């Protein structure tokens, strides 16, 4: 069990580092804004997808009983941090819609974890 705990904590931090790298590395020409996925602009869809695992990994990383508010606040702060990085990077542009998409992904992830927890507790 201790090994699993170590792996999960490392996975959480690797995930955070990968997200930060994705937010700061140049993407010129790799993501087209006009096409849509499920009726959502491609870049916004990608932003949402990137933040879905945040809450699940946070819950798995935290060993002790964590507070729901703490998890939500840390997710919001991290989403804001990632998007605000674009303010200081000349080849990236800040967008409020990207931040909203990050929050949508975070919300989807939270709802998914809560649904799985509810189903698991009923078994």
Beta strands, then each sheet from edge to edge (+ up, - down):
strand 1: 36-37
strand 2: 40-41
sheet 1: 1+ 2-
end
